[in-house]
C-alpha cells in the first residue's frame, strides 16, 4: 500500500507539471506578446508573458537549427528568416549562418539588410534594423535586463534596440538594451554600446565613445 501511494503521488506530480508547461497552456497571441514587450513592462517570471517567451524561444531554436545545420541557398535562408520573424523579407536581404535568435517574432528588418555570420539576437524586447544596414560578424544584440533585486532576479526588463538606416555595426560589437544607433553611423569592431549613438558619427570602445563625424 505504501508503494502504491508513492506511485500515485509521483503520477499526480507528473500530471501537474505537464499541465503547466507552455505546450499545454493556452498562450497569448504573438501580437499581444509583442505589444507587451514593446511597452517595456517588467516581465514576471512564470507569468503568461514569460510562458509565451519560453514558447517562442523553442520555436526560434527550431528555425535557427534549420538555418545553421545544413547548406541553404540564399533564397532558402530568406524564406526561413521570413518565417522566423513573421515578415516577408525582400530579395536584397542577406544572411551568412550561423545565426541565433531567442525569440524571432520581435525582429523587424527593412530592405537590403545584411547580417554576417555568428550574430546573436536576444530579441524579445524588439530589434529594429533600418534599410541598407550591415551587421558584422559575431554581433550581440541584447534587449533584456534581469531584475537587480536578487530575490526576483528571474524577472526581466525589456527595452527595444533601434538600428537606423545605412548603419554599419562592426564585428564583435555588443548593443545593450534600449540603445538607438542613428542613421549612417558606424560602430567600431568590438565596441560595447551602452547609450544612444547620434546620426553620422563613428563610435568605438568599451563603452563606445565618439570618435569623429562622418562627412557626407
Secondary structure, 3 states (H helix, E strand, C coil): CHHHHHHHHHHHHHHHHHHCCHHHCCCCCHHHHHHHHHCCCEECCCCHHHHHHHHHHHHHHHHHHHHHCCCCCHHHHHHHHHHHHCCCCCCCCEECCCEEECCCCCEEECCCCEECCCEEEECCCCEEECCCCEECCCCEEECEEECCCHHHCCCEEECCEEECCCCEECCCCEECCCCEECCCCEECCCCEECCCECCCEEEECECCEEEEECCC
